[in-house]
């Protein structure tokens, strides 16, 4: 069965769709918040800004987790200990975010983002060699997409849509300067682009090529 036949099977299409669905939902939610900042609650914009910070950690950490997971010359116990160490390291940053926002909900946001990445792996697993290549490819794409989202917010004249300057004080963002805090529509637009792009990539690369 060639790749075109495989790609046409309903089971594979369903697996790809389910694998990409969490990111598609997140991207659509960001798009909705960009157009109507209070549609998903008073703190929706603040949540998306925090997601942009958390996604940086996930993108940063994904490469390390992939390397550790596929170190065949290292014992399983050492691999597990290595990944637990990485989790503890990144958990410190999540704790700081929770402190900055004076709430525990950042932990739930982080859990949702992690689930979105895990679903794609487990819904349509490949053999070890193909899985390693897929994970490395996904990490490289997420890095490129994230950087594109950040730079687009900084350099492109993105429309404010519903997140106009006059409502920024009512969004409950942490005090302090910074592009994402002063012009939060750039973060929300960037995240909408990022997650929809990642969803498209996961659908395309969700199963065997």
MODAKA-V552697 format. One record per residue. N is the residue number from 1. RES is the residue in three letters. D_LAST is the distance of its C-alpha to the last C-alpha in Angstrom with 1 decimal. Layout:
n=[N:N]
res=[RES:RES]
d_last=[D_LAST:D_LAST]
This chain:
n=[1:2:3:4:5:6:7:8:9:10:11:12:13:14:15:16:17:18:19:20:21:22:23:24:25:26:27:28:29:30:31:32:33:34:35:36:37:38:39:40:41:42:43:44:45:46:47:48:49:50:51:52:53:54:55:56:57:58:59:60:61:62:63:64:65:66:67:68:69:70:71:72:73:74:75:76:77:78:79:80:81:82:83:84:85:86:87:88:89:90:91:92:93:94:95:96:97:98:99:100:101:102:103:104:105:106:107:108:109:110:111:112:113:114:115:116:117:118:119:120:121:122:123:124:125:126:127:128:129:130:131:132:133:134:135:136:137:138:139:140:141:142:143:144:145:146:147:148:149:150:151:152:153:154:155:156:157:158:159:160:161:162:163:164:165:166:167:168:169:170:171:172:173:174:175:176:177:178:179:180:181:182:183:184:185:186:187:188:189:190:191:192:193:194:195:196:197:198:199:200:201:202:203:204:205:206:207:208:209]
res=[UNK:UNK:UNK:UNK:UNK:UNK:UNK:UNK:UNK:UNK:UNK:UNK:UNK:UNK:UNK:UNK:UNK:UNK:UNK:UNK:UNK:UNK:UNK:UNK:UNK:UNK:UNK:UNK:UNK:UNK:UNK:UNK:UNK:UNK:UNK:UNK:UNK:UNK:UNK:UNK:UNK:UNK:UNK:UNK:UNK:UNK:UNK:UNK:UNK:UNK:UNK:UNK:UNK:UNK:UNK:UNK:UNK:UNK:UNK:UNK:UNK:UNK:UNK:UNK:UNK:UNK:UNK:UNK:UNK:UNK:UNK:UNK:UNK:UNK:UNK:UNK:UNK:UNK:UNK:UNK:UNK:UNK:UNK:UNK:UNK:UNK:UNK:UNK:UNK:UNK:UNK:UNK:UNK:UNK:UNK:UNK:UNK:UNK:UNK:UNK:UNK:UNK:UNK:UNK:UNK:UNK:UNK:UNK:UNK:UNK:UNK:UNK:UNK:UNK:UNK:UNK:UNK:UNK:UNK:UNK:UNK:UNK:UNK:UNK:UNK:UNK:UNK:UNK:UNK:UNK:UNK:UNK:UNK:UNK:UNK:UNK:UNK:UNK:UNK:UNK:UNK:UNK:UNK:UNK:UNK:UNK:UNK:UNK:UNK:UNK:UNK:UNK:UNK:UNK:UNK:UNK:UNK:UNK:UNK:UNK:UNK:UNK:UNK:UNK:UNK:UNK:UNK:UNK:UNK:UNK:UNK:UNK:UNK:UNK:UNK:UNK:UNK:UNK:UNK:UNK:UNK:UNK:UNK:UNK:UNK:UNK:UNK:UNK:UNK:UNK:UNK:UNK:UNK:UNK:UNK:UNK:UNK:UNK:UNK:UNK:UNK:UNK:UNK:UNK:UNK:UNK:UNK:UNK:UNK]
d_last=[11.5:9.2:5.8:8.5:10.4:8.1:7.7:11.4:12.5:15.0:14.3:10.7:12.2:15.1:13.3:11.6:15.1:17.0:15.1:15.9:19.3:21.5:20.7:21.1:24.4:25.5:24.8:26.7:29.5:29.9:30.1:32.7:34.7:34.6:36.2:38.5:38.9:40.9:38.8:37.3:40.4:42.8:40.6:37.2:37.3:38.3:35.4:32.9:34.6:34.4:30.7:30.2:32.1:30.2:26.8:28.0:28.7:25.3:23.4:25.9:25.6:21.9:21.7:24.5:23.3:20.0:22.0:24.5:22.1:20.5:23.9:24.1:27.5:29.0:30.3:28.8:32.1:32.0:28.4:29.6:32.7:30.8:28.6:31.8:33.5:30.8:31.1:34.9:34.6:32.6:34.7:37.7:36.3:35.6:39.2:40.4:38.6:40.2:43.5:43.1:42.5:45.1:42.9:40.5:38.0:35.9:34.9:33.5:31.6:30.1:29.2:27.4:25.3:24.5:23.6:21.2:19.3:19.6:18.6:15.0:14.8:16.7:15.6:12.1:12.5:10.3:12.4:14.4:13.0:9.4:11.3:13.5:11.2:9.7:13.4:14.7:12.5:13.6:17.1:17.3:16.3:18.8:21.4:21.1:21.2:24.1:26.0:25.5:26.9:29.8:30.8:30.5:33.0:35.3:35.4:34.6:37.3:35.4:37.5:39.1:38.7:40.2:40.5:43.6:45.8:48.5:46.5:45.1:48.1:47.5:43.9:45.0:43.2:44.5:47.2:46.7:45.3:41.8:39.6:37.8:41.1:43.1:40.5:38.2:36.6:34.7:33.1:32.4:30.9:28.8:27.4:26.7:24.7:22.9:21.9:20.8:18.7:17.1:16.6:14.8:12.5:11.9:11.3:8.7:7.0:8.5:6.3:3.8:0.0]
